[in-house]
């Protein structure tokens, strides 16, 4: 069973269902992988093997009908409340904070029969694309420990890519499940906000973050994402943005009637040659499968990015100020870096915020209008692959590209509140994974997953060498 922990979540569930392996044996396999790799990766920050075994034994002894995730060993990002696990959000200000109850999404995981292995590392208060903090230190990329696994769900991505976890939950307000998936060679979905309830996330997804942010599944295959999404989605009656939207199924014929638009760059920030090649390779696969794929780049992208900046960077810093006041000397360098970027501009005034909120609806309307003809978009996740810890600028095609600008390819779609899936396709010259992004209109999550699934079947997950026992 040495390769069990690197198989798909669906494959693991099937083996358990067919009694080839018990939930306790599956848990032991993951415990062994964690004890082997986590000391080097530093991805899982709250892990107790006896607690994991107790869950597995209780599951096996239960008379409750088996759920769709029966025996699946999963992790959750440490910003998502899981009863009995630390929910510290990477901050010494929350050292030792233990969740007293489950987030809605975590409760649904448990109800479906999943076993929680532990919680995973993230940058302090989630405000970085690199996973590092003063509480637990930095998380390495399983492809090369000198490189980042992305952020803010970097610990979750590293755990899944290395086979320490079969799948799990991250969260995304500016690329935070998609950039880590791209960086580590796994799959992820930023769903339409409200499709998977956000209650129980720290900080809460309120105000502008109610459209920017979402809890999303992460796994090694798109089929596994679809399984998790199907299990976790559904309206939460207490969620003010939750819509009574049921599951959607698209037939192969319906999918091929759509026109997919693609672009390799946004005309402002260039991407690496290998990133461009990954987009082209995904396009070739779709065309080979009979899909209509045409070059198309929405005109409203830059307007969306500027608004995202106001809401995520400037408003985000303002949201944090009451929590951080008087404690600056206890903050991680990576959070101080974010605050220094945010404070280069004055705080948003009430008038500026009101105008931005009105403009947000206008820009979202422009993007939705453009996407009527192209209801699916294919594009890069980032301008670059995973980078070395601490790097903050790169030269691409003779142009200097700075840290947050390189990530703009993920940021637009948080402003749109659109579902966006990431699937691994290519490799960088350093041998690091490169993903592509598949985006659909809001509430068309299943459509994004269906197209991403076609691409995934042509390429698929590749295990990092360090993960193979």
N, C-alpha and C positions, 0 to 999 in steps of 0.2 A: 504493500500500500504506500510505497515511498512517494508516489506521484499523486496521491489522493488529494492533498491540500492544494495542488495546482490545477486540478480539474475544474470544470465549470460548476457553478452552484447547482444548476439543474442536474448535472451528472451525479453530484454528491447526493442530492435528494433522492435520485432514482436508486442509487446503491443502497441507501438506508431503507427506502420503501420496500425494496426487494430482499431485504434482510441479508445482504452481502456484508454489511457492516452495521453495527449498532450506533445509536447516537453517542454513547459513551466512548466507543472506539473512535468515532469521528472526532470527538472532542480531544481524545488523547493524541491523535495525529496532529491536530492544530496546536495543542500544548507543546508537543515536541518541536514543531516548527518555530513557535514563538520563543521557546527557551534557547533554540539554536541561533536564531537570527536577530531577535529584538535587541540583545546587548549591543549589536553593531549598528542597527538601523535606528533605534530609539523612536519607534513609531507608536507603540502601544504604551500608554502611561499609567493606566490602572488595570492591572492584571493579577488575578488570584486563581491559580489552577484548581484549587479545592472548590472555589465558588463555581467554576465552570463545570467541574465534575458533578457537583450537587445539582446543578440545573439539568444536566444530562440524565442523571438517575431519576430525578423527579419527573422528567418528561417520559421516560420509559415506564414508570410506575403509574402514570396517569391513565384514567379511564376515559378522559375527554377525547372525542374524535380527533384524528390526526389532521393538522392543518397543512396548507400547501408548502410550508417551509420546515416541516417536521425534521428536527435534528440538524438543521443548517447552522453552522458556526459563524457568527457575524460580529462586527465591531461597529461602534458609533463614534463619531467625532465628539470631542469633549465639550462642545458647545451645545449638545443636544441632550436633554435630561434623560437619564436612565436610572431608575430607582436603585439606590445602593451603590452607584458608581460615582466617582468624582466628576464634577462638572465645573472645572476650574477655568476654562477658556484660556489656558496658557498664561495665566496671570498670578503673580505672587499675591495680588490683592484679593484673590479668591482661593488661596491655598487651603486645601482640605475641604472645600465646599462639596458636599455630597447631595445628589438629587434625592428628594423625598418621594417623588412620583415620576412616572414615565411621561415623556412627551407623547403626544397622540400617535405619532409615527412609530415610536418605540413600543408602545402598548400594542400596536397592530403587529409589529414583528413578533413579539412574545406570543400574542394570540394565535399567530400562524404557526407556532411551534419552533421558532428560532431560538438558538442558544447564544447568549451574549458573552463574548470572550472578554470584552473590556472596552475602554474608551481610548481614543487616539489623539495624538499631539496636534497642536495648531499654533499659529502665531498669536501673540497676546491680543485679545479682543478681536482677532480675525482680520486685522488690518494690514495684511501683507501677502505677497505671492511667494514668500519664503517662509518655511516652517521652522521657527526658532523662538526661544523665549528664555527668561531667567529662571523659570520654574523647573523646566526639564531639559533645556538645551535644544540643540538642533536635530532635526530628523534628516537622515540621508536617503538618497535615491538608490533603490536596490540595483540599478544598472551601473552606478558609479557613486560611491559614498561621498565623493568630493563635489557632487552636483546636488541641486535642490530637488525635492520631489514635488515642488509646487506648493501653493497655499491658496486659501487657508486650510483646505482639507488635505494637507500634505501627509500627515500621519496615516490617515485613512487610506490614501492611495498607495503609500509604501507598504502598508500591511497587506492589502489585497494583491498587489503586484508580486509580492514575495511569498504568497501562499500562507501567510500567517492568519489570514481571514478569508472566508469564502466570498464575502460581499459585505456591504455596509451602507451607512448613511453619512453623507456630508451635507454641507449647506453652501449656497452660492448667491452672493449679491453683486459680484463683479467678475465671475469666472472661477469661483472657489471650489467647485467640483471639476470643472472642465480643464483648467490649467493643470491641476495635479494629475488628472487622467492622461492628458496629453504628455506630461513630463515623465510618467512612469509606464506608459504602454497599456493602460487599461481603458475601460469604457465608463462613461458617466452620463447622467441626464440631469440637467437643470430643468425641472418641470415648470409648467405654468403655475405661478403662485396660487395656492389654494387647492390645486389638484391633490397634492399630498399636504395634509394640515401642518402648519408651522408652529402650532402651540407647543411650548416647551423648549423653544430655542432661546439661547442666551448669547447676546442681547436679543430682546424680542423683535420680531419682524413687524414693526409698526411705523406709522407715518410714511415717509418715502420708501422705507424698506419693505413695506407691505407689497409693493410691486417689484422692487429690485430683488428681494430675497426669497429663497425657497429652500426647503430641505429636499435633497435629491439622492437617488440611489447610485451606488458605485459598485462595479463588478468587473469580471474579466471578459464577459461576452455581452453583446446587446440582448441576446435571448434572456440572459439573467437579469438585465435591467428591466426588460419587459415583464418578467415574472414578479420582480420586486414592485414595480410600478402598479401592476394589476392588484397586488396584495395590499399595498399601502394607500392607494388612492381612494377617494370617496369623500364626500362632503362632511366636514365637522360642523355640527349645528351651531357651535359657538364661534366659528371662524367668520369674521365680517367680510372676508374676500372669498370664502369658499363658495363655489358655484355648484348647483345640482347637476353636474355633468357626468353622464355615465360613460362606460368604456365604449370605444369605437373600434371597429374592425374594417380594414381596407383590403379588398380583394386584389390579387395581382393585376387584374385588368384595370381596376380603378387607379392603382398606383401608376400604371404606365400611361394613363390618360393625362397625368399632370405634367407640367413643364417645370423642370428643376433649373434654377439659376445658379451660376457659380462665379466666383471671382477669386483671384489669387492674391490680390492686395487691395487696399482701399484707396490707392492713389496718393496717400499722404505719408504713410510709414511703410517702407519696403519690408519684404520678408526674405528669409534665407532661401538659397537655391533649392535646398532639400525640402523646405516647406512648400515651395511652389510645385515641386515634383510630386509631393504627396497629394496635393489637390488634384493635379492632372491625373495621377494614377486612380484616384477615386472616381473621377469623371469617366475615365476609360472603362472602368468596371461597370458603371451604371449604363453607359451607352451599349456595352457588350451584352447587357441583360435586357436591352430593348427599351430603356428609358429615354425620354426626351430631355436632353441637358443642353442648356444654352448659356453663353456668357451673359451675365447680368450683375450689376452692382447698384444697390439702392442709393439714391441721391441723398437721402436724409440721414445717412450714417454719422456724419460728423456733427450734425446738430444733436443727434441722440447722444453722442459721446460727451459733448459739452454739458448737456443736462445731467448725464450720469455723474460727471465730475462734481457738479454742484450738490447733488443729492448724496452721493457716496462719500466723497472726500470732504467737502466743506460741511455739509450737514452731519456727516458721520462724526467728525471731530467735535462738533457742537453737542451731539448726543452724549459723547464720552466725557465731556468736561466735568459734569457733576460727580462722576465716579472717580475721576483722576485728580480732582482738585486737592492740592496740598500733598500729593504723593508722587510727584514727578520723579523724585530720586529713586523710586522703587520700580520704575517702568523699564521694560526691555528696550535695548537700543533699536530694535526693529519697529516698536511702536513709537518711540521718539522720532524716528525717521519719518513715519507717516504723519505725525503731528507737525513736524517742521515743514513738510510739503503743504499740508493743509493751511498752516498759519502764514504762508507766503501771501495769502489773500486775506482781506478783512472778513470778519464773521458776516454771514448772510444777514441782511436786513429783512424785516417783515415784508417790505414792498418787493425786494428782489426774490424772496422765496415765493411770494404769491404769483409774481410774473412767471417764474420758472415752473410752478405747478400748472399754470394755464398753458404755457408753451409745451409742457410735457404731453398733454393730451393732443395738442396740434401735431407735434412731431410723430407721436405714435400713430395718429391717423394717417399721416403722410406715408409712413412705412407700411401700414396695413394696406393702403391703397396701392402702393407699388407691388406688394406681395400678392395682390389678386391674380395677376398674370403668372407670377412665380411663387406658388404657395410653399415651396421648399427651397431653401438656400444652402449651398455648399461653399465653405470657405475655411481659411485657417483658424486655428484656435488662438495662436500667438504668432508674433513675427519671428520668434526664435524657438529652438528646443529648450530643454532644461539647461540652466546655466549654473556656473560655479557659485557656491555659497559666497555671498557678499558682493557679487558683480552687480553693477547698476547701469552700465551702458555698453553699447556694441556698435560696431561700424558695419552696416549692411549696404551693399551696392554704393559705397562711398559716402553714405549718409549716417550721421551719428543718431542712434536710436536710444532713448533713455528708458529707464525701468518701466514706469507706468504706461508710456506710449507703446511699448512692445506688447502690452496685454490688451490693447484697445479692441482687438478682434473678438474678445469675449464680452466686453463691457456694453456694447450696443444693445445686446439682446436682453440684458437685465432691465434697461430702460423700457424696452418694448413689452416686457413681461411675457416673452415668448419661450416656448420649450426649445431647448438646444441640447443635442446629444453629441458626444465625442466618441470616436472609434479610432484605434491605432491603425496606421497605414504604412508610414515610412520610417526611415532612420536618418539621423544626422551623420556627419562625417566622423563624429566621435563615438558613433554606435548607440546614441540615445534615441528613444522613441519619438515619433512625430505623429500626432493625431490630426484628424480633420473634424470639422464641426458641421452638423446637419441641423438646420433650424426650420421650424414651421411656425405658422401663425398661432397666437394664443389659443389654448384648449385643443390644439391638434397634436398633442404629445405622442399619441400612437402613430401618427404619420411620420414624425421625426424618427421614432424608433424603427418603423418599418423600413425606411430608406437606409438608415444607419445599419440595420441588420443585413441588408444586401451587401453593403461594403464590408461589413465585419466577416461575412462568410468567405469573402475573397482573400482576406488578409489574416485576421484572427490574432488571438493573444499569443505572445511568445514569452516564455519564462525567462527572467533574468538568471544568468548562470549561478549566482550566489544562492538562489532559491532551490536549486535542484539537489536533493540529498542522494 
